[in-house]
Amino acid sequence: MEHAPYTVCKTCTIRTKSFCGALPVRSLDSLANTRRLVRFERRQTIVCEGATAVSLFNIVSGVVKLYRSLPDGRTQIVGIRLPGEFFAIADGEKYTATAEALTSVVVCRFSRSRLKQLMQQFPQIQARLLEMSYRHLAAAQDQIFLLGRKTAREKVASFLMRYSGKFDPERMDKYRRVPMTRTEIADFLGLTTETVSRVLTSFAREKLVAIDLSHSVRLLNIDLLRKIAGN
């Protein structure tokens, strides 16, 4: 569902983290006229793998997971996107992954055609998008290494460290909860749900994390988790 913009671009809290920050303030009107602000509820699908790619999305608030599927229904989470990051890059004319809101999400949606015009007008946007794409590529390489060489304990510890490290330290308490089910964490790490549950229970017993009745995970011993992760 679409909503009228509730804020102007120059007061956006994530602008400096995103490709929008490449534009000088005096040029933000061009950006504001190009995007539509859209809200998605938790677990709502934003785009589908294989669908015609018509938009690029920039996250204002919330968390989005990207996953790919096999014909038999098996899935693999291939990425997590947080405020300030973009998603729905297309391979030619099709989306390469399904995007789903893990929490309630607000995004700026840009049509590919209008964004292309904006990049021609402001080449610095293309440069910033390329820089951010390199970061996503580096994260994908880290994920390949994690899937291929780390033990279950190392994988779960790496996931917890990577996820918590995505947020600003002063906002850490607000985002202690990992908004992913055990099955989703397992899909992301190439493990079974039972293995993820067993490792988290072990971490809780060792006082590395605390797990409450809603399955929220709070990090208690970051230094030891980092050591287990091999960071």
C-alpha positions as CSV (number, residue, x, y, z in Angstrom):
1,M,0.0,0.0,0.0
2,E,1.3,3.5,-0.9
3,H,1.3,6.5,1.3
4,A,2.1,10.2,0.7
5,P,5.6,11.0,1.8
6,Y,5.7,11.8,5.5
7,T,8.9,13.7,5.5
8,V,11.1,15.6,3.1
9,C,14.3,14.1,1.9
10,K,16.5,16.7,3.6
11,T,15.3,15.6,7.0
12,C,15.4,11.9,6.3
13,T,17.4,10.1,9.1
14,I,19.1,7.6,6.7
15,R,19.9,9.9,3.8
16,T,23.6,10.1,4.7
17,K,23.9,6.3,4.8
18,S,22.2,5.8,1.5
19,F,22.9,6.6,-2.1
20,C,20.7,9.7,-1.6
21,G,23.5,11.2,0.4
22,A,25.5,11.7,-2.8
23,L,23.2,14.5,-3.8
24,P,23.7,18.1,-2.4
25,V,20.8,19.4,-0.4
26,R,19.9,21.9,-3.0
27,S,19.2,19.0,-5.5
28,L,17.0,16.9,-3.2
29,D,13.8,18.2,-4.8
30,S,14.7,16.2,-7.9
31,L,15.1,13.1,-5.8
32,A,11.9,13.7,-3.9
33,N,9.9,14.0,-7.1
34,T,11.4,10.7,-8.3
35,R,10.5,8.4,-5.5
36,R,7.3,7.1,-3.8
37,L,7.2,6.3,-0.1
38,V,5.7,2.8,0.5
39,R,5.0,0.9,3.7
40,F,4.9,-2.9,4.0
41,E,3.7,-5.0,6.9
42,R,5.7,-7.7,8.6
43,R,6.0,-10.8,6.4
44,Q,4.6,-9.0,3.3
45,T,6.3,-9.9,0.0
46,I,7.8,-6.8,-1.7
47,V,9.0,-8.3,-4.9
48,C,9.2,-11.8,-6.3
49,E,12.1,-13.6,-7.8
50,G,11.7,-13.8,-11.6
51,A,9.1,-11.0,-11.8
52,T,9.6,-8.1,-14.3
53,A,11.9,-5.6,-12.6
54,V,10.4,-2.2,-12.6
55,S,11.6,-0.6,-9.3
56,L,14.6,-0.3,-7.0
57,F,13.9,0.1,-3.3
58,N,15.8,2.0,-0.6
59,I,15.0,1.1,3.0
60,V,14.0,4.0,5.3
61,S,13.1,1.8,8.3
62,G,12.8,-1.9,9.1
63,V,14.5,-5.1,7.9
64,V,14.2,-7.0,4.6
65,K,15.3,-10.5,3.8
66,L,16.2,-11.6,0.3
67,Y,15.9,-15.2,-0.7
68,R,15.9,-17.5,-3.7
69,S,13.8,-20.7,-4.2
70,L,14.1,-24.1,-5.9
71,P,11.2,-25.7,-7.7
72,D,10.7,-28.1,-4.8
73,G,10.1,-25.3,-2.3
74,R,13.5,-25.2,-0.7
75,T,14.8,-21.7,-0.1
76,Q,18.1,-20.0,0.7
77,I,18.3,-16.6,2.3
78,V,20.9,-14.7,0.2
79,G,20.9,-11.3,2.0
80,I,19.6,-9.1,4.7
81,R,19.0,-5.4,4.1
82,L,18.8,-2.7,6.7
83,P,17.9,1.1,6.8
84,G,20.0,3.0,4.3
85,E,20.6,0.0,2.1
86,F,18.9,-0.8,-1.3
87,F,17.6,-4.0,-2.8
88,A,15.9,-5.4,-5.9
89,I,18.8,-5.1,-8.3
90,A,17.7,-6.8,-11.5
91,D,19.5,-9.3,-13.7
92,G,18.5,-7.9,-17.1
93,E,14.7,-7.5,-16.9
94,K,14.0,-9.8,-14.0
95,Y,14.4,-9.7,-10.2
96,T,17.1,-12.1,-9.0
97,A,15.6,-12.7,-5.5
98,T,12.3,-12.4,-3.6
99,A,12.3,-9.6,-1.0
100,E,10.2,-10.0,2.2
101,A,9.6,-7.6,5.1
102,L,11.0,-9.2,8.3
103,T,9.5,-6.3,10.3
104,S,7.2,-3.5,9.3
105,V,9.1,-1.7,6.6
106,V,9.1,1.7,5.0
107,V,10.9,2.1,1.7
108,C,11.5,4.7,-1.0
109,R,10.5,3.1,-4.3
110,F,12.2,4.4,-7.5
111,S,11.1,3.3,-11.0
112,R,14.1,2.0,-12.9
113,S,13.4,4.4,-15.8
114,R,13.2,7.5,-13.6
115,L,16.2,6.5,-11.5
116,K,18.2,6.1,-14.7
117,Q,17.3,9.6,-15.7
118,L,18.3,10.8,-12.3
119,M,21.7,9.1,-12.6
120,Q,22.2,10.8,-15.9
121,Q,21.5,14.1,-14.3
122,F,23.6,13.4,-11.2
123,P,26.4,10.9,-12.0
124,Q,27.4,10.9,-8.3
125,I,24.4,8.8,-7.5
126,Q,25.6,6.0,-9.8
127,A,29.0,6.2,-8.2
128,R,27.5,5.8,-4.7
129,L,25.3,2.9,-5.9
130,L,28.4,1.2,-7.3
131,E,30.2,1.7,-4.0
132,M,27.3,0.2,-2.0
133,S,27.1,-2.7,-4.5
134,Y,30.8,-3.5,-3.8
135,R,29.9,-3.8,-0.1
136,H,27.1,-6.2,-0.9
137,L,29.5,-8.2,-3.0
138,A,32.0,-8.3,-0.1
139,A,29.2,-9.5,2.2
140,A,28.3,-12.2,-0.3
141,Q,31.9,-13.4,-0.3
142,D,31.9,-13.5,3.5
143,Q,28.7,-15.6,3.3
144,I,30.3,-18.1,0.9
145,F,33.2,-18.5,3.2
146,L,30.9,-18.9,6.2
147,L,28.8,-21.5,4.4
148,G,31.7,-23.5,3.2
149,R,34.3,-23.5,6.0
150,K,32.8,-22.7,9.4
151,T,31.3,-25.1,12.0
152,A,27.7,-24.7,13.3
153,R,28.9,-22.8,16.4
154,E,31.1,-20.5,14.3
155,K,28.2,-19.9,11.8
156,V,25.7,-18.9,14.5
157,A,28.2,-16.7,16.3
158,S,29.2,-15.0,13.0
159,F,25.5,-14.4,12.3
160,L,24.9,-12.8,15.7
161,M,28.0,-10.6,15.4
162,R,27.3,-9.6,11.9
163,Y,23.7,-8.7,12.6
164,S,24.4,-6.7,15.8
165,G,27.3,-4.9,14.1
166,K,25.0,-3.5,11.4
167,F,23.4,-1.1,13.9
168,D,24.8,2.0,15.4
169,P,26.1,1.3,18.9
170,E,23.8,3.9,20.5
171,R,20.8,2.2,19.0
172,M,21.9,-1.3,19.9
173,D,19.5,-1.8,22.8
174,K,16.5,-1.0,20.6
175,Y,17.5,-3.7,18.1
176,R,18.6,-6.5,20.4
177,R,15.9,-8.8,19.0
178,V,16.8,-10.7,15.8
179,P,13.6,-10.5,13.7
180,M,14.2,-14.0,12.1
181,T,12.8,-17.3,13.1
182,R,15.1,-20.2,13.8
183,T,14.2,-21.7,10.4
184,E,15.2,-18.4,8.7
185,I,18.5,-18.3,10.5
186,A,19.0,-21.9,9.5
187,D,18.2,-21.1,5.8
188,F,20.7,-18.2,6.0
189,L,23.5,-20.3,7.5
190,G,22.9,-23.6,5.6
191,L,22.0,-25.5,8.8
192,T,18.9,-27.3,10.1
193,T,16.5,-25.6,12.4
194,E,17.3,-28.1,15.1
195,T,21.0,-27.3,14.8
196,V,20.4,-23.6,15.2
197,S,18.2,-24.2,18.2
198,R,20.8,-26.5,19.8
199,V,23.6,-24.0,19.3
200,L,21.6,-21.1,20.7
201,T,20.6,-23.2,23.7
202,S,24.3,-24.0,24.2
203,F,25.2,-20.3,24.0
204,A,22.5,-19.4,26.5
205,R,23.8,-22.1,28.9
206,E,27.3,-20.7,28.5
207,K,26.0,-17.2,29.3
208,L,27.0,-15.9,25.9
209,V,23.4,-14.9,25.0
210,A,20.1,-14.6,26.8
211,I,16.9,-15.9,25.2
212,D,13.5,-14.8,26.5
213,L,10.1,-16.4,26.1
214,S,9.5,-14.5,22.8
215,H,12.8,-16.0,21.5
216,S,14.5,-12.6,21.5
217,V,18.3,-13.0,21.5
218,R,20.4,-10.6,23.6
219,L,24.1,-10.7,23.4
220,L,25.9,-11.0,26.7
221,N,29.5,-11.8,25.9
222,I,30.4,-10.1,22.6
223,D,34.2,-10.7,23.0
224,L,33.8,-14.5,23.4
225,L,31.2,-14.6,20.6
226,R,33.6,-12.7,18.4
227,K,36.3,-15.3,19.3
228,I,34.0,-18.2,18.4
229,A,33.1,-16.6,15.2
230,G,36.8,-16.3,14.3
231,N,36.6,-12.5,13.8
